[in-house]
Amino acid sequence: MNLKMLLALLAVLPLFSPLLAHADICKTSKEIDASGYAAEMGTNKVTFLVVDLRSNQCHVLNEKGLDKRHAPYSSFKIPHTLIALETGAAKSLDEAIAWNPDKRPAKDFWPSTWKKDQTLASAFKHSAAWYYQELVPRIPVEEYKSWLTRFHYGNQHFVRGSDGFWLNGELKISPREQVNFLVCLVKGGCGVSEKNISALELVALQETKNSLSLYAKTGAGSIDPNNNDGAFEGWYVGYIKDAKTKPVAAFGIYVEAENFSAIKDFRRAFALRLLADSGLWQH
């Protein structure tokens, strides 16, 4: 292979090998014994990955599920918020968009917090999907593709004209890829400015405990899009920093359950339990 061919190959590798840039995040890997959590998990199917960024040791529950892709749902609000800020689709966290019930009619499952005008900050906090759908036409297609490629975000799939690609299964990502993206973000910015990472952390901060700060986002959707009373799948993904803002860990949990109620509080609570048992958080 000559130099010209090699350079051409390297230029397209990120498009076809989204894990390539982050293949070495786990120096060592430790399998979590699921039998010790059987009572807590019940019938829920769980895949979990956390990487200790101080030692590059990973803790894994259900290794077979790490590379299976799923729709990110509202966990995509982490990269989506950054893309909106980086492209100027939202000038700041205070970017306001009025809710138009004729254009975005409320659905039965909408919480009351969605049925009002939103800012970027409130839309992230309340997971108001319609706000992020309104951002889509403000972001050029090539900008979306560029950032999804830079983030190595799952299958990096974006369809022109779609304003729900992260909800309807067009865009898909695996638990390993979720964590890879977060490692890229906290260790080097992944091309995002420090200003916009700081803005994200203002809204993504979940809690601070014993000088550790946890930043994360949930996401969930029905496995059968026509049955919101049936089986659900969902995420809780994020990272931990210490008092000096140095990254401690990045994690992701993916759960399948018989309904939304079974997943709503479980995904976060169980992720925190696994983080604590891995020595990366406090009970």
C-alpha positions as CSV (number, residue, x, y, z in Angstrom):
1,M,0.0,0.0,0.0
2,N,1.5,3.4,-1.0
3,L,1.4,6.5,1.1
4,K,-1.5,8.1,-0.8
5,M,-3.7,5.0,-0.3
6,L,-2.8,4.9,3.4
7,L,-3.8,8.5,3.9
8,A,-7.1,8.0,2.1
9,L,-7.8,5.0,4.3
10,L,-7.1,6.9,7.5
11,A,-9.3,9.7,6.4
12,V,-12.4,7.4,6.3
13,L,-11.7,5.1,9.2
14,P,-13.6,7.2,11.8
15,L,-16.7,6.9,9.7
16,F,-16.6,3.1,9.8
17,S,-14.9,2.4,13.1
18,P,-16.4,4.6,15.7
19,L,-14.6,2.7,18.5
20,L,-11.1,3.1,17.0
21,A,-10.2,6.4,18.6
22,H,-11.2,5.1,22.1
23,A,-10.2,1.4,21.8
24,D,-7.8,1.5,24.7
25,I,-9.9,3.0,27.5
26,C,-9.9,-0.2,29.5
27,K,-6.4,-1.2,30.5
28,T,-7.9,-4.0,32.6
29,S,-11.5,-5.1,33.0
30,K,-13.4,-6.7,35.9
31,E,-16.7,-8.5,35.4
32,I,-19.3,-7.6,38.0
33,D,-21.0,-10.7,39.5
34,A,-24.6,-10.3,38.6
35,S,-25.8,-12.9,41.0
36,G,-25.0,-10.6,43.9
37,Y,-27.6,-8.1,42.5
38,A,-30.3,-10.5,41.4
39,A,-32.9,-9.3,43.9
40,E,-32.4,-5.6,42.9
41,M,-32.5,-6.3,39.2
42,G,-35.5,-8.6,39.3
43,T,-36.6,-9.1,35.7
44,N,-34.8,-6.0,34.4
45,K,-32.0,-6.7,31.9
46,V,-29.0,-4.6,32.6
47,T,-25.8,-3.7,30.8
48,F,-23.3,-1.5,32.7
49,L,-19.8,-0.1,32.1
50,V,-17.7,2.2,34.1
51,V,-14.1,3.2,33.5
52,D,-11.9,4.5,36.4
53,L,-10.0,7.3,34.6
54,R,-7.2,7.2,37.2
55,S,-6.3,3.6,36.5
56,N,-8.2,2.9,33.2
57,Q,-9.7,-0.1,34.9
58,C,-13.2,-1.0,33.8
59,H,-16.0,-2.7,35.7
60,V,-18.5,-4.5,33.5
61,L,-21.9,-6.0,34.0
62,N,-23.1,-8.1,31.0
63,E,-20.2,-7.8,28.7
64,K,-22.2,-9.3,25.8
65,G,-24.4,-6.3,25.8
66,L,-21.7,-3.6,25.6
67,D,-21.6,-3.4,21.8
68,K,-25.3,-3.7,21.0
69,R,-26.7,-0.4,19.8
70,H,-30.0,1.2,20.8
71,A,-31.7,4.6,20.4
72,P,-30.1,7.1,22.8
73,Y,-33.4,8.9,23.6
74,S,-32.8,11.8,26.0
75,S,-29.3,10.7,26.8
76,F,-28.5,12.4,23.5
77,K,-29.2,15.7,25.2
78,I,-25.6,15.7,26.4
79,P,-24.1,15.8,22.8
80,H,-27.1,17.7,21.5
81,T,-26.7,20.5,24.0
82,L,-23.0,20.8,23.1
83,I,-23.7,20.8,19.3
84,A,-26.4,23.5,19.7
85,L,-24.0,25.7,21.7
86,E,-21.0,25.0,19.4
87,T,-23.0,25.8,16.2
88,G,-24.8,28.8,17.6
89,A,-28.2,27.2,17.3
90,A,-28.5,28.1,21.0
91,K,-26.5,31.2,22.0
92,S,-26.6,30.2,25.7
93,L,-28.5,28.1,28.3
94,D,-31.0,31.0,28.4
95,E,-32.0,30.5,24.7
96,A,-35.8,30.5,24.9
97,I,-38.2,28.8,22.5
98,A,-42.0,29.3,22.9
99,W,-44.1,26.2,23.0
100,N,-46.5,26.1,20.1
101,P,-49.2,23.5,20.9
102,D,-50.5,23.5,17.3
103,K,-47.1,22.5,16.0
104,R,-46.1,20.4,18.9
105,P,-49.3,19.1,20.4
106,A,-49.0,17.5,23.9
107,K,-49.1,13.7,24.0
108,D,-50.7,11.7,26.8
109,F,-47.4,10.9,28.4
110,W,-46.1,14.5,28.5
111,P,-45.5,15.8,32.0
112,S,-46.8,19.3,32.9
113,T,-43.2,20.6,32.8
114,W,-43.1,20.1,29.0
115,K,-46.3,22.1,28.3
116,K,-44.7,25.5,28.5
117,D,-42.0,27.7,27.0
118,Q,-38.5,26.4,27.6
119,T,-34.9,27.5,27.7
120,L,-32.1,25.2,26.8
121,A,-31.4,24.8,30.6
122,S,-35.0,24.0,31.5
123,A,-35.4,21.7,28.4
124,F,-32.3,19.7,29.5
125,K,-33.5,19.5,33.1
126,H,-37.1,18.4,32.2
127,S,-36.1,16.3,29.2
128,A,-38.4,18.4,27.0
129,A,-38.0,16.6,23.7
130,W,-40.0,19.2,21.6
131,Y,-37.4,21.9,22.4
132,Y,-34.6,19.9,21.0
133,Q,-36.7,19.0,18.0
134,E,-37.1,22.8,17.4
135,L,-33.3,23.1,17.5
136,V,-32.8,20.6,14.6
137,P,-33.6,23.0,11.6
138,R,-31.2,25.6,13.2
139,I,-28.3,23.2,12.8
140,P,-27.0,22.5,9.2
141,V,-27.0,18.8,8.2
142,E,-23.2,18.9,7.6
143,E,-22.7,20.3,11.1
144,Y,-24.6,17.4,12.7
145,K,-22.6,14.9,10.7
146,S,-19.3,16.6,11.5
147,W,-20.0,16.6,15.3
148,L,-21.4,13.0,15.3
149,T,-18.3,11.8,13.5
150,R,-16.0,13.8,15.9
151,F,-17.8,12.3,18.9
152,H,-17.7,8.8,17.3
153,Y,-21.3,8.8,18.4
154,G,-22.8,5.3,17.6
155,N,-23.8,4.8,14.0
156,Q,-23.5,8.6,13.5
157,H,-26.8,8.5,11.5
158,F,-28.6,11.7,10.8
159,V,-31.4,11.9,8.2
160,R,-32.0,15.2,6.5
161,G,-35.4,16.5,7.5
162,S,-35.8,14.3,10.6
163,D,-36.3,16.1,13.9
164,G,-36.5,13.0,16.0
165,F,-33.5,10.9,14.8
166,W,-32.3,10.2,18.4
167,L,-35.8,9.0,19.4
168,N,-37.0,6.9,16.5
169,G,-34.0,4.5,16.1
170,E,-32.3,6.2,13.2
171,L,-29.4,7.2,15.5
172,K,-28.2,4.3,17.6
173,I,-25.4,3.9,20.1
174,S,-24.0,1.1,22.3
175,P,-23.2,1.3,26.0
176,R,-19.5,1.1,25.2
177,E,-19.8,3.9,22.7
178,Q,-21.7,6.1,25.2
179,V,-18.8,5.7,27.7
180,N,-16.2,6.2,25.0
181,F,-17.8,9.5,24.0
182,L,-17.9,10.7,27.6
183,V,-14.2,9.7,28.1
184,C,-13.4,11.8,25.0
185,L,-15.3,14.7,26.4
186,V,-13.9,14.8,29.9
187,K,-10.3,14.0,29.0
188,G,-9.8,16.3,26.0
189,G,-13.0,18.1,25.3
190,C,-13.6,16.1,22.1
191,G,-13.4,19.4,20.1
192,V,-15.9,21.2,22.4
193,S,-14.8,24.5,24.0
194,E,-14.3,24.7,27.7
195,K,-17.0,27.4,27.9
196,N,-19.6,25.1,26.5
197,I,-18.5,22.1,28.6
198,S,-18.9,24.3,31.6
199,A,-22.4,25.3,30.4
200,L,-23.3,21.6,30.0
201,E,-22.1,20.9,33.5
202,L,-24.3,23.6,35.0
203,V,-27.4,21.7,33.9
204,A,-26.1,18.2,34.0
205,L,-24.9,18.3,37.6
206,Q,-26.8,15.7,39.6
207,E,-25.2,15.9,43.0
208,T,-22.0,16.5,44.8
209,K,-20.9,14.1,47.6
210,N,-17.6,13.9,49.5
211,S,-15.9,16.3,47.0
212,L,-17.0,14.3,44.0
213,S,-19.5,15.8,41.5
214,L,-21.7,13.6,39.3
215,Y,-22.9,14.8,35.9
216,A,-25.4,12.7,34.0
217,K,-28.5,12.4,31.9
218,T,-31.3,9.8,31.7
219,G,-33.1,8.6,28.5
220,A,-35.9,6.2,27.9
221,G,-38.4,5.0,25.2
222,S,-40.9,2.3,24.6
223,I,-39.5,-0.7,22.8
224,D,-42.7,-0.9,20.8
225,P,-43.2,2.7,19.7
226,N,-47.0,2.1,19.5
227,N,-47.3,0.8,23.0
228,N,-46.3,3.2,25.8
229,D,-47.7,0.8,28.4
230,G,-45.4,-2.1,27.4
231,A,-41.7,-2.8,27.6
232,F,-39.3,0.1,27.9
233,E,-35.6,0.6,27.5
234,G,-33.5,3.4,28.9
235,W,-30.2,4.9,29.9
236,Y,-28.4,6.7,32.6
237,V,-25.0,8.0,31.4
238,G,-22.5,10.4,32.8
239,Y,-19.2,11.1,34.5
240,I,-17.6,12.0,37.8
241,K,-15.1,14.7,38.6
242,D,-13.2,15.4,41.8
243,A,-12.9,18.7,43.7
244,K,-10.2,19.9,41.4
245,T,-12.5,19.1,38.4
246,K,-10.2,16.2,37.3
247,P,-12.1,13.3,35.8
248,V,-12.6,10.3,38.0
249,A,-14.9,8.0,36.0
250,A,-17.2,7.8,33.0
251,F,-20.1,5.4,33.0
252,G,-23.2,4.2,31.2
253,I,-26.1,1.9,32.2
254,Y,-28.6,0.5,29.7
255,V,-31.8,-1.2,31.0
256,E,-34.7,-3.1,29.5
257,A,-37.8,-3.5,31.7
258,E,-41.4,-4.5,31.5
259,N,-42.7,-0.9,31.7
260,F,-41.6,2.6,32.3
261,S,-42.3,2.5,36.0
262,A,-39.8,-0.3,36.4
263,I,-37.1,1.7,34.7
264,K,-37.8,5.2,35.8
265,D,-36.0,5.3,39.2
266,F,-34.1,2.0,38.9
267,R,-31.6,3.0,36.2
268,R,-30.1,5.9,38.3
269,A,-30.3,4.2,41.6
270,F,-28.7,1.0,40.4
271,A,-26.0,2.8,38.5
272,L,-25.1,4.7,41.7
273,R,-25.1,1.4,43.6
274,L,-22.7,-0.2,41.0
275,L,-20.5,3.0,41.0
276,A,-20.3,2.9,44.8
277,D,-19.5,-0.9,44.8
278,S,-16.7,-0.2,42.3
279,G,-15.2,2.4,44.7
280,L,-16.0,5.4,42.5
281,W,-18.9,6.9,44.4
282,Q,-20.3,6.9,47.9
283,H,-23.4,5.0,49.1
